Each structure stands twice: as structure tokens, then as C-alpha cells.
Amino acid sequence: MQDILIVILFLGLYFSPVLYQLVIVIKENKKGNKTPLKKFKKFLKYSFLILLPLAIAFMILIRVNFLNYESPITYDRVDQITFKNFRGLEFFKKSLYGNKRFAYVVTTIKSEIYDDSVSIQALFHPSRSFVYDTHSNNKQLLDHEIYHFKITELYARKLKYRISNLKHSSKNEIRELISSTWLEERKFQEKYDYDTFHSYVFSEQKKYQKTVDSLLNLLSEFKEPKITLND
């Protein structure tokens, strides 16, 4: 709420000269003086030219912290991830259900289709992932976020397994599998958060960790990014 008020205050201060000029234009226009209107249009144009890049930069910064950027991390480095890798900025959401000690990760499945192979990788995005305190030593919270990444890796392996079982691998079929697997992964991620209440239900958290680790081991054959397509 405080952040929203700051944004409103900033916009109010920024546009106060515009409102002042508008009042002058209205008064002078009633007198038949059109000169202030021309000046106002010019003033308004330059105001928006200044504000637009600032607004774009702010929106990008909310999504990706390019001021403290770190490249996406592949799954083979999962054990090296700490809260220091959580570099994202959060301007508006400062708590989760009233608890200020929270974090979130952004993970994706990157896929590239070639003529005779497909490359599929789970990625963790440091500059889009947030933690309330990068110096936190809350292992339970870190484990919860790491398992979000492990779930993404699990579905990346499932995707490779499914593609490997295609008798005739057309690019359209592969794209359909990528899309459907992505939807499955997102639903599983939501269920994971719901069942564990974002790590606070310890027993459920441990169940998920055991299940995910077991499934990753079952699909260890597909841990490498690249798989060869069937003819």
C-alpha cells in the first residue's frame, strides 16, 4: 500500500505542472487567447516523451532486475544456488499472508527444435526471483524454492521422455507436447505451493521433496539437455 502511495505521489508531482498549465490554457482560451494552448500541447508532448522511457524502464525492472543482472542458471548447478542468487526487485508485494519472510522463484523450460534433435533445459532466473533478505539463512524457505526448480527439471525430463517415445517426430507434435507439458508443470507448481502452504506445512513439504527426488531419479536417463529424434 505504501509503495502505491509513493507511485501516486510521484505521478502527482510529475503532472502538477501539466495541471497548472491546463488551468492557464482554460482561462486564456475563454479570453480568446490561443497562444497558451499551443505552448501547452508542446509542453505535454515533451512531458510524455520524458515519462514514457521512465515508465518502460520501471516495468522492465519489475520483471527483470537488469541493474543487478545474473544469467539464468541451469539445473546442473542447482546445489550452488543460495539466496544471494535471488536478485529480483519487488516494489509492491512485501509480504505473503502477512508474513514478510517470503521468497519466490521464476523458472522456465527452454526448448529448441532442430532437424534431428531437441534441446530442453530447465532454467532458474536469478534476476527475476525474489527473497525478502538475500542474507537469510532460512533453510526451509530455500529448500521450498529450490524444489520449485527441481519440479521444473522434472517436467523437462518428462518432456524429453515423451518426445523420445514419438514414433515419427514432427515439429508440430513436439510443439504440442511442449505446450501441454508446460501446462502440467504450472498446475503442479501451484498444487505444490497450495499443499505445502509455501513451505509452512513441514510434513507436506517433506513428502513433495521425497516424491520429486524419486521421480527425478527414475528419469535420470533424460538429465542431459539434448535428445535425438526418431526418424
LOTIVO-389975 format. One record per residue (C-alpha): x, y, z; residue in one letter; chain. Coordinates in steps of 0.5 Angstrom, whole numbers, plus 2048, in hexadecimal, padded with zeros to 3 digits. Layout:
% LOTIVO-389975
<<X; Y; Z>; 'A'; 'A'>
...
***
This chain:
% LOTIVO-389975
<<800; 800; 800>; 'M'; 'A'>
<<806; 805; 802>; 'Q'; 'A'>
<<809; 803; 7FB>; 'D'; 'A'>
<<803; 805; 7F7>; 'I'; 'A'>
<<802; 80C; 7FB>; 'L'; 'A'>
<<809; 80D; 7F9>; 'I'; 'A'>
<<808; 80C; 7F2>; 'V'; 'A'>
<<801; 810; 7F2>; 'I'; 'A'>
<<805; 816; 7F6>; 'L'; 'A'>
<<80B; 816; 7F0>; 'F'; 'A'>
<<806; 816; 7EB>; 'L'; 'A'>
<<802; 81C; 7EE>; 'G'; 'A'>
<<808; 820; 7EF>; 'L'; 'A'>
<<80B; 81E; 7E8>; 'Y'; 'A'>
<<804; 820; 7E5>; 'F'; 'A'>
<<803; 826; 7E9>; 'S'; 'A'>
<<806; 82B; 7E4>; 'P'; 'A'>
<<802; 828; 7DF>; 'V'; 'A'>
<<7FB; 829; 7E3>; 'L'; 'A'>
<<7FE; 830; 7E4>; 'Y'; 'A'>
<<7FF; 832; 7DD>; 'Q'; 'A'>
<<7F8; 82F; 7DC>; 'L'; 'A'>
<<7F5; 834; 7E0>; 'V'; 'A'>
<<7F8; 839; 7DD>; 'I'; 'A'>
<<7F6; 837; 7D6>; 'V'; 'A'>
<<7EF; 836; 7D8>; 'I'; 'A'>
<<7EF; 83E; 7DB>; 'K'; 'A'>
<<7F2; 840; 7D5>; 'E'; 'A'>
<<7EE; 83D; 7D0>; 'N'; 'A'>
<<7E8; 840; 7D3>; 'K'; 'A'>
<<7EB; 847; 7D1>; 'K'; 'A'>
<<7EC; 844; 7CA>; 'G'; 'A'>
<<7F4; 844; 7CB>; 'N'; 'A'>
<<7F6; 83D; 7C7>; 'K'; 'A'>
<<7FE; 83E; 7C9>; 'T'; 'A'>
<<7FE; 83A; 7CF>; 'P'; 'A'>
<<7FA; 834; 7CC>; 'L'; 'A'>
<<800; 834; 7C7>; 'K'; 'A'>
<<805; 834; 7CD>; 'K'; 'A'>
<<801; 82F; 7D1>; 'F'; 'A'>
<<801; 82A; 7CB>; 'K'; 'A'>
<<808; 82B; 7CA>; 'K'; 'A'>
<<80A; 82A; 7D2>; 'F'; 'A'>
<<805; 824; 7D2>; 'L'; 'A'>
<<809; 821; 7CC>; 'K'; 'A'>
<<810; 821; 7D0>; 'Y'; 'A'>
<<80D; 81F; 7D7>; 'S'; 'A'>
<<80A; 819; 7D4>; 'F'; 'A'>
<<811; 818; 7D0>; 'L'; 'A'>
<<815; 818; 7D6>; 'I'; 'A'>
<<810; 814; 7DA>; 'L'; 'A'>
<<80F; 80E; 7D5>; 'L'; 'A'>
<<816; 80B; 7D6>; 'P'; 'A'>
<<816; 80C; 7DD>; 'L'; 'A'>
<<80F; 808; 7DD>; 'A'; 'A'>
<<812; 803; 7D9>; 'I'; 'A'>
<<819; 802; 7DD>; 'A'; 'A'>
<<815; 801; 7E3>; 'F'; 'A'>
<<810; 7FC; 7E0>; 'M'; 'A'>
<<816; 7F8; 7DE>; 'I'; 'A'>
<<81A; 7F9; 7E4>; 'L'; 'A'>
<<814; 7F6; 7E8>; 'I'; 'A'>
<<814; 7F0; 7E3>; 'R'; 'A'>
<<81C; 7EF; 7E3>; 'V'; 'A'>
<<821; 7F3; 7E7>; 'N'; 'A'>
<<826; 7F5; 7E2>; 'F'; 'A'>
<<829; 7F9; 7E7>; 'L'; 'A'>
<<82C; 7F3; 7EA>; 'N'; 'A'>
<<82B; 7EE; 7E5>; 'Y'; 'A'>
<<82D; 7E7; 7E5>; 'E'; 'A'>
<<82D; 7E2; 7DF>; 'S'; 'A'>
<<828; 7DC; 7E0>; 'P'; 'A'>
<<82A; 7D6; 7E4>; 'I'; 'A'>
<<82A; 7CF; 7E1>; 'T'; 'A'>
<<828; 7C9; 7E5>; 'Y'; 'A'>
<<82F; 7C6; 7E6>; 'D'; 'A'>
<<830; 7CC; 7EA>; 'R'; 'A'>
<<82A; 7CB; 7EF>; 'V'; 'A'>
<<82E; 7C9; 7F5>; 'D'; 'A'>
<<832; 7D0; 7F4>; 'Q'; 'A'>
<<82C; 7D4; 7F5>; 'I'; 'A'>
<<82B; 7D9; 7FB>; 'T'; 'A'>
<<827; 7DF; 7FD>; 'F'; 'A'>
<<82D; 7E3; 7FA>; 'K'; 'A'>
<<82A; 7E1; 7F3>; 'N'; 'A'>
<<824; 7E4; 7F5>; 'F'; 'A'>
<<825; 7EB; 7F1>; 'R'; 'A'>
<<81E; 7ED; 7EF>; 'G'; 'A'>
<<81A; 7F3; 7F2>; 'L'; 'A'>
<<813; 7F3; 7F5>; 'E'; 'A'>
<<810; 7FA; 7F5>; 'F'; 'A'>
<<809; 7F8; 7F7>; 'F'; 'A'>
<<809; 7F2; 7FA>; 'K'; 'A'>
<<80C; 7F2; 801>; 'K'; 'A'>
<<809; 7EC; 805>; 'S'; 'A'>
<<806; 7E5; 804>; 'L'; 'A'>
<<7FF; 7E5; 808>; 'Y'; 'A'>
<<802; 7EA; 80D>; 'G'; 'A'>
<<809; 7E6; 80D>; 'N'; 'A'>
<<80F; 7EB; 80B>; 'K'; 'A'>
<<813; 7E5; 80B>; 'R'; 'A'>
<<812; 7E2; 804>; 'F'; 'A'>
<<815; 7E1; 7FD>; 'A'; 'A'>
<<813; 7DF; 7F6>; 'Y'; 'A'>
<<817; 7DC; 7F0>; 'V'; 'A'>
<<816; 7DC; 7E9>; 'V'; 'A'>
<<818; 7D6; 7E5>; 'T'; 'A'>
<<817; 7D4; 7DE>; 'T'; 'A'>
<<817; 7CF; 7D9>; 'I'; 'A'>
<<81C; 7D1; 7D3>; 'K'; 'A'>
<<81B; 7CD; 7CD>; 'S'; 'A'>
<<81E; 7CD; 7C6>; 'E'; 'A'>
<<81C; 7C8; 7C0>; 'I'; 'A'>
<<821; 7C6; 7BB>; 'Y'; 'A'>
<<820; 7C2; 7B5>; 'D'; 'A'>
<<823; 7BB; 7B8>; 'D'; 'A'>
<<823; 7BD; 7C0>; 'S'; 'A'>
<<81F; 7C1; 7C5>; 'V'; 'A'>
<<823; 7C5; 7CB>; 'S'; 'A'>
<<81F; 7C6; 7D1>; 'I'; 'A'>
<<821; 7C9; 7D7>; 'Q'; 'A'>
<<81E; 7CC; 7DE>; 'A'; 'A'>
<<821; 7D3; 7E0>; 'L'; 'A'>
<<821; 7D7; 7E6>; 'F'; 'A'>
<<820; 7DE; 7E5>; 'H'; 'A'>
<<824; 7E2; 7EB>; 'P'; 'A'>
<<822; 7E9; 7E9>; 'S'; 'A'>
<<81B; 7E7; 7E9>; 'R'; 'A'>
<<81B; 7E3; 7EF>; 'S'; 'A'>
<<81A; 7E7; 7F6>; 'F'; 'A'>
<<81B; 7E6; 7FD>; 'V'; 'A'>
<<81A; 7EB; 803>; 'Y'; 'A'>
<<821; 7EA; 805>; 'D'; 'A'>
<<827; 7E8; 801>; 'T'; 'A'>
<<82B; 7E6; 807>; 'H'; 'A'>
<<825; 7E2; 80A>; 'S'; 'A'>
<<827; 7DB; 80D>; 'N'; 'A'>
<<820; 7D8; 80D>; 'N'; 'A'>
<<822; 7D1; 80A>; 'K'; 'A'>
<<81B; 7CF; 80A>; 'Q'; 'A'>
<<819; 7D5; 806>; 'L'; 'A'>
<<81F; 7D4; 801>; 'L'; 'A'>
<<81D; 7CD; 800>; 'D'; 'A'>
<<816; 7CE; 7FE>; 'H'; 'A'>
<<818; 7D3; 7F9>; 'E'; 'A'>
<<81E; 7CE; 7F6>; 'I'; 'A'>
<<818; 7C9; 7F6>; 'Y'; 'A'>
<<814; 7CD; 7F1>; 'H'; 'A'>
<<81B; 7CD; 7ED>; 'F'; 'A'>
<<81B; 7C5; 7ED>; 'K'; 'A'>
<<814; 7C5; 7EB>; 'I'; 'A'>
<<815; 7C9; 7E5>; 'T'; 'A'>
<<81B; 7C4; 7E4>; 'E'; 'A'>
<<817; 7BE; 7E5>; 'L'; 'A'>
<<812; 7C0; 7E0>; 'Y'; 'A'>
<<818; 7C2; 7DB>; 'A'; 'A'>
<<81A; 7BB; 7DC>; 'R'; 'A'>
<<812; 7B8; 7DB>; 'K'; 'A'>
<<812; 7BC; 7D4>; 'L'; 'A'>
<<818; 7B9; 7D2>; 'K'; 'A'>
<<816; 7B2; 7D3>; 'Y'; 'A'>
<<80F; 7B4; 7D0>; 'R'; 'A'>
<<813; 7B6; 7CA>; 'I'; 'A'>
<<817; 7B0; 7C9>; 'S'; 'A'>
<<811; 7AC; 7C9>; 'N'; 'A'>
<<80F; 7AF; 7C3>; 'L'; 'A'>
<<80F; 7AA; 7BD>; 'K'; 'A'>
<<80F; 7B0; 7B8>; 'H'; 'A'>
<<811; 7B6; 7BB>; 'S'; 'A'>
<<80E; 7BC; 7B7>; 'S'; 'A'>
<<810; 7C3; 7BA>; 'K'; 'A'>
<<808; 7C4; 7BB>; 'N'; 'A'>
<<808; 7BE; 7BF>; 'E'; 'A'>
<<80E; 7C1; 7C3>; 'I'; 'A'>
<<80B; 7C8; 7C4>; 'R'; 'A'>
<<804; 7C5; 7C6>; 'E'; 'A'>
<<808; 7C0; 7CC>; 'L'; 'A'>
<<80C; 7C7; 7CE>; 'I'; 'A'>
<<806; 7CA; 7CF>; 'S'; 'A'>
<<802; 7C5; 7D2>; 'S'; 'A'>
<<808; 7C3; 7D7>; 'T'; 'A'>
<<809; 7CB; 7D9>; 'W'; 'A'>
<<801; 7CB; 7DB>; 'L'; 'A'>
<<802; 7C5; 7DF>; 'E'; 'A'>
<<808; 7C8; 7E2>; 'E'; 'A'>
<<805; 7CE; 7E4>; 'R'; 'A'>
<<7FF; 7CA; 7E7>; 'K'; 'A'>
<<804; 7C6; 7EB>; 'F'; 'A'>
<<808; 7CC; 7EE>; 'Q'; 'A'>
<<801; 7CF; 7F0>; 'E'; 'A'>
<<7FF; 7C9; 7F4>; 'K'; 'A'>
<<806; 7C8; 7F7>; 'Y'; 'A'>
<<805; 7D0; 7FA>; 'D'; 'A'>
<<7FE; 7CE; 7FC>; 'Y'; 'A'>
<<7FF; 7C7; 7FF>; 'D'; 'A'>
<<806; 7CA; 803>; 'T'; 'A'>
<<803; 7D1; 804>; 'F'; 'A'>
<<809; 7D4; 801>; 'H'; 'A'>
<<80E; 7CF; 806>; 'S'; 'A'>
<<80A; 7D0; 80C>; 'Y'; 'A'>
<<807; 7CA; 80D>; 'V'; 'A'>
<<80D; 7C6; 80E>; 'F'; 'A'>
<<80A; 7BF; 80D>; 'S'; 'A'>
<<808; 7C0; 806>; 'E'; 'A'>
<<80E; 7C4; 804>; 'Q'; 'A'>
<<812; 7BD; 806>; 'K'; 'A'>
<<80D; 7B9; 802>; 'K'; 'A'>
<<80E; 7BD; 7FC>; 'Y'; 'A'>
<<815; 7BD; 7FD>; 'Q'; 'A'>
<<816; 7B6; 7FD>; 'K'; 'A'>
<<811; 7B5; 7F7>; 'T'; 'A'>
<<814; 7BA; 7F3>; 'V'; 'A'>
<<81B; 7B7; 7F4>; 'D'; 'A'>
<<819; 7B0; 7F3>; 'S'; 'A'>
<<816; 7B2; 7EC>; 'L'; 'A'>
<<81C; 7B5; 7EA>; 'L'; 'A'>
<<820; 7AF; 7EB>; 'N'; 'A'>
<<81B; 7AB; 7E7>; 'L'; 'A'>
<<81C; 7B0; 7E1>; 'L'; 'A'>
<<824; 7B1; 7E2>; 'S'; 'A'>
<<825; 7AE; 7DB>; 'E'; 'A'>
<<822; 7B4; 7D9>; 'F'; 'A'>
<<826; 7B9; 7DD>; 'K'; 'A'>
<<82A; 7BB; 7D7>; 'E'; 'A'>
<<827; 7C1; 7D3>; 'P'; 'A'>
<<828; 7BE; 7CC>; 'K'; 'A'>
<<824; 7B8; 7CA>; 'I'; 'A'>
<<824; 7B5; 7C3>; 'T'; 'A'>
<<81D; 7B5; 7BF>; 'L'; 'A'>
<<81B; 7AF; 7BC>; 'N'; 'A'>
<<81A; 7AE; 7B4>; 'D'; 'A'>
***
